[in-house]
Amino acid sequence: MAGTGVFAELVDGDGVFKYYSSGEWKKSSSGKSVPIINPTTRQPHFKVQGDITIVFHFFLTSYFIDDHFNVDAMEEVNKLIEEAKTAQKSWAKTPLWKRAELLHKAAALLKEHKVPIAECLVKEIAKPAKDAATEAVRSGDLVSYCAEEGVRVLGEGKFMVSDSFPGNERTKYCLTAKIPLGVILAIPPFNYPVNLAVSKIAPALIAGNSIVLKPPTQGAVAALHMVHCFHLAGFPKGLISCVTGRGSEIGDFLTMHPMVNCIRYYLNYHSGTAYTRDGKQSNDLVELYLHCPDIQIQVPSIRMLILSTIMHACLLSFTGGDTGIAISKKAGMIPLQMELGGKDACIILDDADLDLAAANIVKGGFSYSGQRCTAVKVVLVMESVANALVEKVKAKVAKLTVGLPEDDSDITPVVTESSANFIEGLVVDAKQKGATFCQEYRREGNLIWPLLLDNVRPDMRIAWEEPFGPVLPVIRITSVEEGIHHCNASNFGLQGCVFTRDISKAILISDAMETGTVQINSAPARGPDHFPFQGLKDSGIGSQGIANSINMMTKIKTTVINLPTPSYTMG
């Protein structure tokens, strides 16, 4: 069970999970805790430390910090980052083989303790039981692969000579190597709080960096169990830290900290707003949800537009791209890698294998209740085959099981009530504008039954907005060009897919789609984890994948040897 056995030291006497710093599990001096709401029961299930309370009030060009400011708690985070800086300098001198050896130990521990980690994922984010266990095992595999890939990537340097450039003799030998950046701030999302944490932690560590992890609120306890596996593996004190609490209270402080040398970050489209049951923006105090609740600032919503214009450094925005721009302005001149959501289009040509397409649409659109950045978010199907495709998809949707994550249901509750409200708002808008409902819309609490919407038009919100839930729109098109145009008109550009038997045509469509990845005859997917993964436009900055992640968390160091006279290899 979570928080028992080897994980017992993670929990204090009041049942609150501690944060991790200096190689120890600690209670915050703030005395605060944050409840983790079970999406199924909608009741508190776990509690984690609430480390800092900093609520900013902005008045045009000035601000003050109110009575909730906790100096002691802020000093805890300051100390944590300072220790990460110190530990990193020593870790950078650790041989590559030793770094890899410790990563292999952590990988084995992640797999060994997959049961309690999976339990956390089931209770915190309503992930189906088998998928939860798979995430733990997949994370271990990622860490092991990263250890081996890191030895290869970082074990190679580059040698250059000066006479390859016109006008130079061979009087200079140039040696280049990859060196670590320093302290990496990693902020994973709720939907893969373990896998998308280790995808940052492992590359950072093998490259010689230290890591400060800010897990999502929903998913924090699973992330803490994962961090404990690295602790048990024997990594040096201070090298890995994990600070919990609401992003509204610690996010700004972390992203702007002068000792942070790189930020790796995830969020989704409707992260900027809280929603009421009718799917409308709440007029109450708004917490900015970043795929989790994560980096947030609390402000009255009536002032959001003014503040986002004047105080561009604030995270007061309504799309992933806007928030990413805000973060980049706050973070200063440090490397950023951000994945900011998507509206992944699935284009179905008239020569497609419709059975294959239907199977992939259902798998791609409804796995984990559609709460994946790489989920199919819109189907663009040629009119000539639309009726046949819709019938095949409807038949497969009817076979999806709906219920508890503990029962390994296909469709489980979405992560928060606000998320469910947002999804419902998209459904209501589509109904009012004439979309065809292929199933009856049903909702109980956070649980939304899978819904296919046919005859969706571009004037409907769901044609463009990312639902992050089990609702999938179908838009009928009359030409390939129309499908490509709709795909490229989106602010997003994460992934897309095309189904056709004509591989030449598929390549041409792939080249025309403004997305980071295009899958041919398969649904969008992030993995395998060593493949490059990136988004265009508002979908992100930088490329992931294990080798790419290692490279982006290093910088090039050049040493030039100057010779008194030209030196040439003997003939």
N, C-alpha and C positions, 0 to 999 in steps of 0.2 A: 504493500500500500504506500501511497505518497506520504513522505515525511516520516517513514519508519525504517527500521533496520539501519543500513549504512547511511540513510538520509535523515536519521533522527536529529542530528545536530543542526539541521536547517531550521528547526522550529523552536520558538521560545516557549516559555511556560504558559503563555496566553494563547498558544496555537497560531501565532503569527510567524510567517516565514521570514527569515532574516535576509539581509543583503550580504554580499561577499566582497571583502576587502582585506588586503595584507595577508592573504592565505587563510583567513578566518571568517566564520559566519558571525555577523554582528547585528545588534539591535541599534536602531537609530536613536539619537538623543532627542529627536523631535517628539518621540512618544506616539507618533501617528501611525495609523495603519490604513490600508486601502482594501476594500472588499473585492473579491473576484466573484462575479455573478455567474452562476451556472446557467447557460442559455436555455437549458431544458426546463429547469424548475423556476428560473428567474429569481432565485434566492441566493444569498451569499453562500459560497462553498469553501473558499479559502480566504486568507488575509495575508497581505505582504506589507513590508515596511513602507511607510510614506516618508521619504527622506527630507524633502525640502518643501517649504511652502513659500513661494514667491509669486505674488499676484501683482502684475503691472497695470497701472492705470495711466493711459496716455492722454495727454491734453495737447493736441497739435504738435508742438515741437519740444515739449518737455514731459517728464513723467516723475512720479514719485513711487516709492514702495510702501505699501500700507502696513498695518499692524501685524499682518500674518507673516511678515518676513522673519525667518528663523536663522539667525547668524550662526548658531552652533551647528545646525544641520548643513548649512552651506560650507562651513569649514570642514565637515566630514567629507564632502564631495571634493573640495579642494585638496585635502590630504590624500584622498584616494587617487586623484589624477597625478599628484606629485609623486606618489609611490610608484605609479605606473611608469612615469618618466624615468625614475631611478632604476627600476627593475629592467626596463627596456635596454638601457645602456649596457647592463651586464649580460642580458640575454643575447644581444647582438654579437657578443664575443663567444657564444656557445656554438660548438661545431654543428654543422648541418646534420650530421648523422645522429647527434644527440637530440636535436630538436625533433627529428623524424621519429626517433625511438619513443619519445614521450607522446607524440601524437598517435602512434600506433597503440600505445597503452590506453589512451583516452578513447580511441575508437572501439577497442575491445570492451571497455567498461560501458560504453553507450549501448552496445548490443547485449551485454550481460544484464543490464538493468532496463531493458526495453519495457517490461511490464509496468513498473511504477511510472515511468515516463509516459507511456501510452495512457495510463489511467488519468494522469493530469490532463492530457490532451482531450480525452473524452469529457471530463468534467468541466474544463475551462472554456473550450471552444466547440464542444459538441461534435468533435471529429469522430466518424464511425470507427469502431474498435479495431478492425483489421487495418484500416488506413493509419490509425494512430501508431500501431505497432510497426507498420512499415516505415513510418517517418523516423522512428528511433533507429531502426536497422539501416535505412538509407543514409542517415546522418553519420553513423559509424563508418559506412563504406566511403562516404565523401571524405571524412577525415583521413582514413588510410590512404586513399588515392592521392590526396593532397600532400601527404608526407612524401610519397614517392615522386610525385610530379615536382614538388619543391626542390628536392635534391637534384633533379635533372635540370630544372630551369635555372636555379641559383648556382649550380655547380659549373655552369658554363660562363666564360667571359668572352671578350672580343679583343682581337689584336689587329691593329692597323699600322700601316707604314706611310710616311709622309710623301714619298715620291709617286704615289698613285694620283696625286693632284698636280695639275700642270704647274711648272715652274719651281718644283721642289726637288731637292736631292733626298736620299734616304738618310736623313740625320735625326729623325724623330720616330720613336716607337710609342704607339698609343695603346694603353691597356684600359679596358672598361669593365666594370662589374656592377652588379645590382646591390644596393645597400638599403636598409630599412628606412621607413619614413619617421617612425617614432611611436606616438600614442594614437591608436585607431579607435574612433567612436563608432560603434555598431548598433543600429536600431532596426531590428527585424520586425515583421508584421505579425498579426495575430494568427493568420491562417496556417503558417508553417513556422511557429516560434522556435522550434529546435533546429530543423533543417536549414532554415534561412538565417539562423544564428551561427551555426558551425560553418556555413559557407563563407562567413566573414572571419570567424575566429581562427580556423585552421590555416587559411592562406596568410593571415596576419602573423601568426606565430611562427610558421615555417620560414617566413621572410625576415624574422628577427624583430618584429614589432611587439608592443604590448597592446592589450585590448581592454576597453571599457565598454561593457554591454549594457544598454538600456532596453530591456525586453518590453514587449507590449504588456499593457495591464492584463488583458485577457490572453493568457498564455505565459504569464510571468512565472508561475510555479513550475511548469514544465521546463522552462528555461533555467530555473534555479537548479533543478535536478540534473540537467545537462551540465551546467557549470560544475556541479559537485563531482561529476565523472572526471573532469579535467583536474580538479583538486586532488582526487584520489590517485590520479596518474602521476602526481609528483611535480607539477610545474612550480617554478620558483614563486615565492611570496611576492605579491604586488603586481605580477605580470598579467594576471587576469582579474578583473573586477566586474561586479554586476550590481548595479544600483536600480532599485525598484521605486515605484511611486508614480503618481499621475504625471504625464508629460506637461500638463499645465503648470506644474510646480517645479519641475527640474529640467524640462526640455531646453528652454532658452539658455539656461545657465550652462548646460553641457555643450550645446552647439557653438556657443560663442567663447568657450574657454580658450585662453591663449596657448595652453599646453597641448591641445588636441591638434594633431597633424593631418588627420584624414577623417572624413565622415562617409560611412556607407549606410544607406537609408532606404526604407520602403514606405509607401503610402498608397491610398487609392482615391478614386475620383470624388466620391461624396464624403470626403473626410472633413470638409470644412464646416459642416452644419449639423445641428441636432434637429430631428424631425418628430412631428406629432403624428398621431394615428392616421390622420387624413393625408399623410405624406407631405405636409407643408412644413416650411421652416419654422422652428419654434421662435417665439418672440421673447422667450426667457433668456437667462444667461446661457451663452453658447460655449460648449467645449469643442475645440477643434479635434476631431478624431482623425488620426493619421493611420488608417488601416487597422489600428488597434483601438484604444485610446492611446495616443503617444504624445509626441512633442506638441504641446498645446499651450495656448494662452487664453485665459477666460476674459471675455469682454461682453458687454451688452450688445445684442445683435443689432439694435437700431443704429449703433455707431460703426458697424463693421465696414461699410463701404467707405466712409470718410477715413477711418483709421488705416485701411489697407492702401489707400491712395497716399496719405500723408506719411504714415510710418511704414514705409515699404519693408522695413526689417522685420515686421511682425508676420506671423503665420496666419494672416487673415485672408484666406482665399478659398475659391470654390472649385478649383481644378487642381489635379496633381501637378501640372506644369507651373501654375501660378505659385503654388506652395514651394515647389522646387526652386523657382527663381528667388523667392523670399529667403530660403535657406542659404542659397549661394551668396546672397548679399550679406547675410549675417555671418557666414562662416569665414569670410576673408579669403586670403590667397592660399588655400589648402586644397588638395585633391578631393573631389566629390564623386561618388558613384551613387546614383539614385534610380530606383525603379518606381515609376509613378502611376501605374495602372494602365488599363488598355480597354479598347472596344474591339476585340479580336473578331474579324470578319471571316466568315466561311462562304466562299464562292462556289456554287454548284453549277457546272456546265451541263448542257443537254446530253452529252455523251458519257456522263459520270456513271459509275457503278452505284446505283441508288441505295442498295442494301449496305454497301460499305460506307457510303456517306451518312446514311441514317444512323448506323451504329456509332460512328464517330461523333456525330452531332449530339447524340444523347450522352455519350460518355464525356465528350468535351464540354457540353453545356451544363450538365447536371451533377457531375462528380463533386463531392463535398458541397452539395447544394449550390453550386455555381460560385462559390467563394474562392475563386482562384483568378489571379491576374491573367493567366493563359486560358481561361475558360472561353468557349465559343460564346460571343456576346451578341452576334447578329448573323443570321443566315441570309445570304443573297443568292436566290435560286432563279434559274431561267424559267420563264413562264411556262414553257412547253413541258417541263417535267415537275412543276411545282406541286400540282395536285397529288401526283404519285409519291413524291418525296414526303409531303406533309402527312399522308396516310401512313407511311412506313414509320415516320418519327412518332406519330401519335400512338401507334401500336406498341412501340418500345417504351414510351413514357408511361403507358398504362401498366407496364410490368415493374416499374420502379417501386421499391418499398419505402414507405414513409413512416417515421417513428423515432425511436430512441437511438442515440449513438451506441449505447451499450449493447443493443441488439444488432449492431452493424447494419442499420438501415441505410438505404441509398440516399434518402433525403432526411436530413436532421435539422434541428432548429438553427437559424442564422444567429450570429454571434451576439447581437444586442437588439433590444426593442427598437432603438432608433434606426438600425439597419432595416428591420422588418417594416417600419413605418415608411422609410424611403422607398423600398421596393413597392409597397402598396400604393404609394403616390404615383409611381410610374404606371402601375396597372390601371389605376383609376383614370389617369390621363389617356391611356390607350383606349380604354372602353368608351370614354366620352367622345373620342375622335373616330370611332368606328372600326377598331381592330376586331378581328374574328377570334373568339376564345375557343381554342380546341379542347379545353377542359374547363370545368367550373373552377372559379377562383376560390380557394379555401385557405383560411389561416386560423391557427390556434396559438395565441401567444407569439413566440418567435418562430413557430413552425409554419412554413408556407409550402403548400403542395406544389409539385412541379407544374408549370404552366407554359404552354406553347401558344404564342400569339401570331396568327396568320394575317396576311393583308395589312401589315404595318406600313405606314407611309412616313416620309421624311419629316412631316410636321409633328410627329409624335415624339415625346421626350425619349422614349425607350429606343428609338432609332439611333440615338447619339449618346445617351448617358449610360454609364456602367452600372448595372443593377447590383452586382455582387450578390446574387441570389438565384433561386431556381426558376427564373422567368426568362424565356428566350423568344425574341422577335424574329419573324420571317418576313423579308421584303422580297417581292417578286420583281424580277428585272427582265428587260427585253433584249439586252445585249451585254456582252462581256464588258464593254466600255462603261456601261452604266454601273455595273458592279464595282469596277475599279475606281470609278469616280466617287461612289459613295464611300468606299473604304478610305480613299485619300482625302476626302473632305472632312474626315474626323480630325479632331485635335490630337488624337492618340496615334501611336504607331508602334505598338509592342509586337504583336504577332498576327498572322493571318493564315488561312489555308485555302487550297483550291482542289476541287475534285474533278478529274477529267481522265480519260484514257489516252489523251494526246499529250505526251510528255513535252513535245516541242512547244505546244501552246501553253502548257503549265509553266515552263521556264519563262516565256515571254510575259505571262501574267505576274509571276513572281518578281521579275525585274521591274514591272510597272507599279507594284504595290509598295507604298511608303511605310514599310514596317521593318522592324529589326530582324525578324525571322518569318519565313513562309514555309509552311508544311505542305507537301504535295501528297494528296490522298491519305491524309491523317489529320487528326485534330491538333490544334496548337498544344505545345507542351514545353515545359522548361527544361526537362532533362533529356538525356542523361546529364548529370551535373558537371561533366567535363566539357560539354558543348558550349560554345559561345552563346551568351544570352544578353540581349540588349534591346533598348527601345529607341525609337526615333520621335521627334517632335515632343509633345508633352508627356511621353511615356518614359523618359529617363535621360540620364547622362552616363556615359561609360558603358563598358561591356563586362559582363560577368563570365562565369565558367572558371574552372579551377586555375588554369594557367593565366588567363586574363586577370583574375583577381590577385594572384601573386604578383604579377607585373605591375598592376596599378598601385599596390602597396609598397612599392620600392621606387627608388630613384637611381639614376645612373651616376656613377662616380668614375671620373677619368683621371688617369695618371699618365703623364707624357715623359718619356725618357729622352733626353737630348744628348746626342752624340757629337763629339768635337769634329769628326770627319764622317763623310758618308760611308755607310757599311752595306755591302751587297753580298748576297749569298754566292758562294763559290759556284762557278759554272762547271 
